[in-house]
Amino acid sequence: MSTISVKVVFGGGLEQLFSNEKTHGISLPSQIPVTWDPSQVIKISGTQSEEKRPVNITYLIHWLKEHLLKERSELFEEGGTVRPGILVLVNDTDWELEGEGDYELKDNDEIVFISTLHGG
């Protein structure tokens, strides 16, 4: 199975949910089953004949939640995407300009998650 490498960066306090580490280099499958949906377990182990599509940010969000998030998932993910108040940048561009969760990840992409919510 082919993989891609993605750099994930957390800021604005989100790094506290991810072992207090701001930067993570992760490897993801380059293709996921067309039938994958966020409610499925993240493990990808389909047959070679199964139809595939490029991995996207929606998959990344769920992968992060299942593999790196250490506590309080409700502060990161809500309803299958990041919760309101989290800015997502794809290679320094707002993800809204890139298709949000449908953005197809490419090798060496940098995805930044920044919390814009501040307690007081």
Phi, psi and omega per residue, in radians:
M1 nan 2.318 3.123
S2 -1.356 2.512 3.140
T3 -2.223 2.860 3.022
I4 -2.196 2.688 3.069
S5 -1.843 2.343 -3.121
V6 -2.296 2.404 3.043
K7 -1.681 2.192 3.128
V8 -2.022 2.270 -3.117
V9 -2.166 2.365 3.098
F10 -1.998 2.445 3.113
G11 -2.540 3.086 3.113
G12 1.184 0.357 -3.139
G13 1.809 -0.290 3.141
L14 -1.066 -0.495 -3.125
E15 -1.029 -0.427 3.121
Q16 -1.120 -0.460 3.119
L17 -1.421 -0.226 -3.068
F18 -2.106 0.992 3.079
S19 1.034 0.495 -3.141
N20 0.988 0.530 3.080
E21 -1.961 2.148 -3.107
K22 -1.319 -0.641 -3.008
T23 -2.099 2.352 3.119
H24 -2.332 2.279 2.981
G25 -1.715 2.095 -3.091
I26 -2.209 2.760 3.106
S27 -2.046 2.271 -3.127
L28 -2.200 2.727 3.017
P29 -1.126 2.455 -3.134
S30 -1.287 -0.398 3.140
Q31 -2.253 2.518 3.058
I32 -2.222 2.747 3.132
P33 -1.046 2.469 3.097
V34 -0.994 -0.556 -3.079
T35 -1.463 -0.033 -3.133
W36 -1.082 2.354 2.988
D37 -2.339 2.756 -3.014
P38 -0.999 -0.364 -3.125
S39 -1.402 -0.159 3.134
Q40 -1.379 2.747 2.999
V41 -1.135 2.514 -3.015
I42 -1.159 -0.448 -3.061
K43 -0.987 2.187 3.128
I44 -1.879 2.024 3.130
S45 -2.634 0.870 -3.130
G46 -1.361 3.053 3.104
T47 -1.385 2.821 -3.138
Q48 -1.079 -0.509 -3.071
S49 -1.431 -0.155 -3.124
E50 -1.184 2.370 -3.139
E51 -1.168 2.394 -3.054
K52 -2.139 2.847 3.037
R53 -2.454 2.803 3.133
P54 -1.097 2.549 3.099
V55 -1.173 2.529 -3.097
N56 -2.258 3.129 -3.094
I57 -1.157 -0.566 3.083
T58 -1.002 -0.784 3.091
Y59 -1.094 -0.750 3.128
L60 -1.006 -0.795 -3.137
I61 -1.008 -0.796 3.137
H62 -1.217 -0.624 3.085
W63 -1.096 -0.789 3.117
L64 -1.054 -0.763 -3.138
K65 -1.080 -0.718 -3.085
E66 -1.391 -0.526 -2.984
H67 -1.946 -0.520 -3.060
L68 -2.027 -0.485 -3.096
L69 -1.156 2.214 -3.053
K70 -1.742 -0.417 -3.088
E71 -2.799 2.756 2.990
R72 0.836 1.086 -3.113
S73 -1.008 -0.455 -3.136
E74 -1.148 -0.289 3.094
L75 -1.481 -0.156 -3.137
F76 -2.008 -0.847 -3.015
E77 -2.084 2.447 3.112
E78 -2.645 2.167 3.082
G79 1.091 0.579 3.087
G80 1.495 0.072 3.114
T81 -2.501 -3.075 3.075
V82 -1.251 2.633 -3.116
R83 -1.265 2.745 3.090
P84 -0.989 2.499 -3.131
G85 1.705 0.014 3.070
I86 -1.920 2.094 3.087
L87 -1.490 2.303 3.116
V88 -2.050 2.223 3.106
L89 -2.023 2.367 3.064
V90 -1.948 1.904 -3.104
N91 0.872 0.840 3.103
D92 1.231 0.260 3.105
T93 -2.088 2.382 3.109
D94 -0.959 2.295 -3.070
W95 -1.109 -0.366 3.092
E96 -1.085 -0.499 3.104
L97 -1.437 -0.209 -3.087
E98 -1.887 0.038 3.127
G99 1.781 0.199 3.135
E100 0.891 -2.259 -3.062
G101 -1.109 -0.338 -3.141
D102 -1.425 -0.120 3.138
Y103 -1.023 2.201 3.141
E104 -1.454 2.050 -3.104
L105 -1.160 2.512 3.105
K106 -2.125 2.735 3.127
D107 -0.972 2.346 3.119
N108 1.253 0.257 3.007
D109 -1.103 2.646 3.011
E110 -2.029 2.112 3.140
I111 -1.986 2.140 -3.088
V112 -1.991 2.286 3.073
F113 -1.995 2.103 -3.122
I114 -2.195 2.170 3.057
S115 -1.340 2.260 3.080
T116 -1.775 0.056 -3.134
L117 -1.641 2.303 -3.126
H118 -2.216 2.305 3.098
G119 -1.380 2.953 3.136
G120 -2.788 nan nan
